[in-house]
């Protein structure tokens, strides 16, 4: 899991100040692109039964991933982060 976290940091993810979450800001060309990505990412989250904390302002989406039951970063956070990155790149 440590290697996966290191790979995510190379792609713009960073640990939260308290170390129990990972976060990233995604920037899109416009609001419609941001909203479309959020819908697709939301479907992925639902399939994993693991839901992000996120906010959207116009073309910017801020994402925070943590596993509240564990109080830390888990493989579910890493899986969802990877799916979000893949959607962003496509």
C-alpha positions, -999 to 999 in steps of 0.1 A, spaced: 0 0 0 29 24 7 41 20 -29 5 28 -42 5 60 -20 39 70 -34 26 66 -69 -5 87 -61 17 115 -47 35 116 -81 1 122 -97 -8 152 -75 -24 135 -44 -11 145 -10 -17 134 26 -39 156 47 -22 175 76 -34 149 101 -22 120 78 -55 102 78 -67 112 43 -54 119 8 -65 150 -11 -63 165 -46 -76 194 -66 -89 186 -101 -93 216 -125 -114 213 -157 -120 236 -187 -154 246 -174 -183 237 -151 -199 212 -174 -167 192 -176 -162 193 -138 -198 182 -132 -196 154 -158 -164 141 -141 -181 142 -107 -210 121 -120 -187 95 -134 -165 95 -103 -197 92 -82 -207 61 -100 -173 46 -94 -176 56 -57 -210 39 -54 -197 7 -70 -169 6 -44 -194 17 -16 -168 43 -7 -178 79 -10 -156 110 -12 -157 142 6 -157 168 -22 -166 202 -32 -171 220 -65 -167 256 -74 -172 263 -111 -144 243 -128 -125 232 -97 -132 200 -77 -115 194 -44 -115 158 -32 -107 143 2 -106 105 6 -104 87 39 -120 56 55 -139 69 85 -144 35 100 -107 29 101 -97 65 108 -70 63 82 -62 58 45 -71 23 32 -70 4 0 -105 17 -8 -92 53 -8 -63 43 -31 -86 24 -55 -110 54 -57 -81 78 -62 -68 58 -91 -102 56 -107 -106 94 -103 -72 99 -119 -81 76 -148 -114 94 -154 -96 128 -153 -70 116 -179 -95 103 -204 
